[in-house]
Amino acid sequence: MKILVTGSAGFIGFHVAMALLEDGHEVIGFDNFNNYYSVQLKRDRHAQLERRPGYIGIEGDLADAARLNQCFQEYRFDLVCHLAAQAGVRYSVTHPMVYQKANLEGFLNILEACRHHDISRLVYASSSSVYGGNTKLPFSETDRVDRPVSLYAATKKANELMAHCYTHLYGFQTVGLRFFTVYGPWGRPDMAMWLFTEAMLRGRAIQVFNHGKMQRDFTYIDDIVAGVKAALFRDGLEAAEIINLGNHRPENLMDMIRIIADTLGVEPHLELLPMQPGDVPATYADISKAEKKLGFHPATPIKVGIPRFISWYRSYHRV
């Protein structure tokens, strides 16, 4: 198939594009290479994809509707996997307009392009952040998600509502995937695992929010990719789906820190800080729907996944 992957120079988009290429599909990647984090890292991911037959990379912005429509007209995609977005909960507190442009305007342009170019299925990235301050664990797709605690979360919930509306009005299928704390090789420098690894290697203190009393459903990238591929190709999905993709295993933040430290062979120095605005104390995915509808069975615990990330990190940075 010919598949559009937006955010192909991003963490998840890169891995999904690579997996689709390995399966023999033709992939057109679309990314704006913004400077939210290292542009060089994005260029390096992109260079890996360009070495693969069947890949075409396009540099463009989702807010540029004309550019996006031109791509749809030229390549006539069979499926769309929309993984581009302005990421980051804390960044949304200080840069709200960036989220309006990328996550709302950009997503609307994707929906409009899918509508006008007869795309049968759109798979898009939502987020566990839509669960906001919910305290009932694990988080289920049937839980209330109308109380976001960050603008990032609000834009992701808005995406789900927009997708549902377009499915209702125009008939093409939409599948929203609520990702839970994805990590692994080629990961994001703004996330805790990268930040902690970098700080420990340099002998610096690491900032630990909520005084370490945090839990995250850390989900390894290979497991996420398997779930995304199933969402693209599986039969039997509803017209407008929302599905959790997580490891179904909330891990204590301090355990994650200990595994990083032990893998690096260092003793961490901790700077214990209060909870940050927009953050939540715990995430934990109910994945029963993903298991039933996608055959999703995450298989990578953090004691396996974290050393894999660190091995890649040391190789990439030659440290």
Beta strands, then each sheet from edge to edge (+ up, - down):
strand 1: 2-6
strand 2: 26-31
strand 3: 55-59
strand 4: 79-82
strand 5: 121-127
strand 6: 173-179
strand 7: 182-183
strand 8: 205-208
strand 9: 215-216
strand 10: 219-220
strand 11: 240-245
strand 12: 251-252
strand 13: 269-272
sheet 1: 3+ 2+ 1+ 4+ 5+ 6+ 11+
sheet 2: 7+ 10+
sheet 3: 8+ 13+
sheet 4: 9+ 12-
end
